[in-house]
Amino acid sequence: MKMTDNAEKRKALPIFSGVLKYFPLAIIAVAEASQQGNEQHNPSKPLHWDRSKSGDELDALARHLMEAGTVDTDGIRHSAKVAWRALANLQKELEQAGEQVANDIKRGA
């Protein structure tokens, strides 16, 4: 899934108005979960997705889903962790299917 070079098609893709604007609080919560996860698994290192420590997205998603509606011991909502894991799983699925993002930027580069 590469961002198209066609300006008309690119402008028709509602990244802001169809996702970010719909879910601003959820996006903030997922960003907080990402930051907390980085501190947990990569203390004092710049924010990055260490995929070597993130290989069980669906199992982790299910564990957090069982606790949905509550807050984890680190102060992050389990539902935010579910969303992060769902995005991580989707990203990996799309990559495995050969999908790419704009300018072939992959894996947080």
KOLLOTOR-31541 format. One record per residue (C-alpha): x, y, z. Coordinates in steps of 0.05 Angstrom, whole numbers, padded with zeros to 5 digits, always signed. Example, Ala and Ser with C-alpha at 12.3 -4.5 7.8 and 13.67 -1.06 7.14 Angstrom:
<nodes>
+00246-00090+00156+00273-00021+00143
</nodes>
This chain:
<nodes>
+00000+00000+00000+00042+00056-00026+00020+00128-00021+00003+00145-00092+00041+00197-00132-00025+00217-00163-00043+00283-00128-00118+00275-00138-00119+00205-00108-00072+00225-00052-00115+00284-00033-00177+00239-00031-00146+00195+00022-00174+00221+00089-00115+00207+00135-00130+00268+00179-00204+00278+00169-00221+00204+00167-00176+00177+00223-00138+00228+00265-00197+00276+00270-00246+00220+00288-00203+00192+00345-00159+00247+00375-00162+00221+00447-00150+00149+00424-00090+00171+00382-00061+00207+00442-00071+00145+00485-00037+00100+00434+00021+00150+00429+00028+00148+00505+00027+00072+00504+00081+00073+00451+00124+00120+00492+00114+00078+00556+00130+00014+00518+00194+00045+00492+00215+00065+00563+00198-00005+00588+00236-00043+00534+00289+00008+00513+00302+00053+00574+00335+00119+00559+00337+00106+00484+00302+00148+00431+00231+00127+00413+00233+00069+00364+00198+00003+00351+00246-00052+00371+00215-00109+00331+00261-00160+00362+00222-00149+00427+00154-00146+00393+00136-00211+00359+00072-00234+00391+00023-00179+00372-00040-00222+00371-00025-00257+00437-00008-00192+00471-00069-00159+00440-00113-00215+00468-00082-00209+00537-00095-00135+00539-00164-00144+00509-00182-00188+00568-00168-00127+00612-00203-00076+00568-00236-00020+00607-00182-00020+00660-00114+00012+00670-00049-00029+00670+00001-00024+00727+00042+00026+00687-00017+00074+00683-00033+00060+00610-00102+00035+00590-00104-00036+00566-00148-00013+00509-00092+00034+00485-00045-00026+00485-00097-00066+00446-00099-00011+00393-00022-00007+00390-00017-00082+00381-00072-00082+00328-00034-00028+00289+00031-00066+00297-00001-00130+00271-00033-00094+00212+00033-00061+00195+00069-00128+00194+00013-00160+00153+00017-00106+00101+00093-00110+00098+00090-00186+00090+00041-00176+00033+00092-00133-00001+00058-00067+00014+00101-00005+00023+00090+00066+00046+00109+00131+00013+00181+00135-00010+00192+00063+00012+00198+00085+00085+00190+00023+00127+00201+00000+00198+00200+00068+00229+00259+00093+00187
</nodes>
